[in-house]
Amino acid sequence: MKPVKEPTSKFVKVRCPKCKNEQIIFGKATTEIKCLVCGKVIAQPTGGKTKIRSRILEVLE
């Protein structure tokens, strides 16, 4: 029996720099992520890890 691999991607809790809204995003998102309250872009895809343009509060495992 093969061992199960641990996932390399994580969910990240971030805070919008404009309106201070907190939301959880995927660490390897493939689309642009906007704040759910004000619409400011808080993360952009790069082909691998997401480029986060806001403050990271917590990495969720």
Backbone as a ProteinNet text record, in pm:
[ID]
protein_1_A
[PRIMARY]
MKPVKEPTSKFVKVRCPKCKNEQIIFGKATTEIKCLVCGKVIAQPTGGKTKIRSRILEVLE
[TERTIARY]
83.8	0	88.4	55.2	133.5	89.7	183.6	145.6	78.3	-11.4	-82.6	6.9	22.2	105.3	33.6	110.7	56.6	33.3	-75.1	-97.1	6.2	49.5	149	83.7	-44.6	-113.5	-190.8	-209.1	-276.1	-378.9	-469.5	-560.6	-498.3	-520.8	-458	-565.5	-562.2	-653.4	-581.9	-644.2	-582.7	-675.3	-617.4	-694.9	-678.9	-788.4	-786.6	-722.6	-625.4	-560.6	-651.7	-756.9	-845.3	-956.7	-1030.5	-1147.3	-1132.3	-1018.5	-987.3	-1074.1	-1145.2	-1223.4	-1128.8	-1162.8	-1082.2	-1152.4	-1075.6	-1133.2	-1028.7	-1074.5	-986.6	-975.6	-850.1	-826.1	-738.3	-734.7	-653.3	-513.3	-411.7	-273.7	-222.7	-292.1	-252.2	-369.8	-431.6	-548.6	-509.5	-600.5	-573.1	-642.6	-720.5	-787.5	-758.9	-779.6	-760.4	-864.6	-822.7	-913.9	-934.1	-1061.6	-1097.1	-1162.6	-1150.1	-1215.1	-1366.2	-1432.3	-1576.3	-1655.5	-1592.8	-1662.4	-1640	-1512.7	-1483.8	-1440.2	-1404	-1367.1	-1221.2	-1137.3	-994.6	-928.6	-835.1	-763	-669.6	-686.1	-601.6	-504.6	-523.5	-431.8	-439.4	-323.3	-316.5	-244.4	-289.4	-223.2	-88.7	6.6	138.1	177.8	90.1	124.1	166	187.4	223.4	155.2	235.1	178.7	114	11.4	-58.5	22.2	28.1	93.8	-10.2	9.8	-86.5	-51	-148.2	-128.1	-197.1	-207.6	-267.7	-195.5	-232.1	-163.6	-210.6	-115.1	-147.3	-162.3	-277.8	-305.2	-272.9	-300.9	-284.5	-278.6	-198.3	-194.9	-268.6	-374.3	-458.9	-412	-404.7	-354.7	-464.6
-117.9	0	124.4	222.5	345.4	445.4	519.5	623.2	740.8	805	920.4	1042.8	1118.1	1239	1352.6	1430	1549.5	1656.3	1732	1838.1	1950	2008	2115.5	2253.1	2259.9	2388.4	2408.5	2532.5	2565.4	2675.8	2692	2805.1	2913.5	3039	3151.4	3252.5	3298.3	3404.2	3537.3	3627.9	3757.1	3871.9	3991.5	4112.3	4211.8	4261.2	4359.8	4488.7	4546.2	4669.5	4792.3	4784.2	4899.2	4905.7	4795	4798.9	4712.8	4643.2	4560	4435.4	4398.1	4274.3	4155.3	4052.9	3930.7	3822	3749.7	3637.2	3530.3	3411	3296	3268.5	3256	3230.2	3106.2	3051.5	2934.2	2979.3	2913.5	2953.3	2934.7	2855.3	2834.8	2862.3	2976.6	3013.5	3034.1	3002	3017	3138.1	3209	3329.7	3444.6	3565.7	3684.8	3683.8	3715.2	3715.6	3859.1	3897.3	4032	4024.7	4135.6	4147.2	4136.3	4060.8	4042.8	4167.2	4260.4	4380.1	4498.1	4532.4	4653.2	4626.1	4501.5	4467.1	4487.9	4527.9	4547.1	4411.6	4405	4280.5	4252.3	4134.8	4100.3	3987	3918	3811.1	3787.9	3755.5	3729.8	3597.8	3522	3395.9	3420.5	3328.9	3342.1	3215	3115.1	2987.5	2884.8	2927.4	2839.2	2893	2942.5	3005.5	3138.6	3176	3301.7	3417.9	3529.3	3649.7	3725.8	3727	3788.3	3934.6	4022.4	4167	4226	4147.9	4193.9	4127.3	4164.7	4112.5	3970.8	3880.7	3743.3	3737.2	3691.6	3682.5	3544.3	3441.3	3305.4	3208.4	3104.7	2996.6	2879.5	2835.6	2728.6	2594.9	2494.9	2363.9	2262.6
0	0	0	-87.3	-96.9	10	67.4	163.9	93	162.7	107.4	120.8	9.4	11.4	83.7	155.8	219.6	112.5	119.5	21.2	39	-72.7	-66	-64.8	-92	-93.7	35.7	71.3	196.6	171.6	266.1	265.6	353.1	316.3	385.3	423.4	548.9	593.6	573.1	496.6	465.3	504.4	515.4	547.2	433.7	381.5	274	324.1	248.9	293.7	285.2	205.8	187.9	292.3	308.8	397.8	523.9	537.9	655	666.7	561.1	561.5	563.9	641.4	647.8	568.5	486	413.8	391.4	362.3	342.8	193.7	145.4	4.2	-10.3	-130.9	-159.1	-197.9	-145.7	-167.9	-309.5	-391.1	-530.4	-622.8	-606.4	-686.2	-832.6	-923	-1065.9	-1126.1	-1045.1	-1092.9	-996.3	-1044.8	-962.3	-850.6	-729.2	-614.8	-569.1	-557.1	-512.6	-375.3	-302.6	-172.6	-193.1	-107.6	-120	-80.8	-8.2	37.5	-57.6	-84.8	-162.8	-307.1	-339.6	-475.8	-511.3	-415.9	-443.3	-467	-563	-591.5	-474.3	-412.4	-297.9	-328.9	-443	-482.8	-633.1	-691.5	-834.7	-859.8	-962.1	-993.7	-1061.2	-1040.6	-1104	-1178.3	-1181	-1242	-1138.1	-1017.2	-905.8	-782.4	-689.9	-571.2	-610	-536.5	-560.8	-504.4	-578.9	-528.5	-445.8	-315.3	-224.3	-204.5	-229.7	-220.6	-97.6	7	130.9	247.2	367	485.6	517.7	535.3	572.3	723.8	769	911.6	967	885.2	934.9	816.1	828.9	731.1	791.9	725	777.6	721.2	805.3	761.6	752.8
[MASK]
+++++++++++++++++++++++++++++++++++++++++++++++++++++++++++++

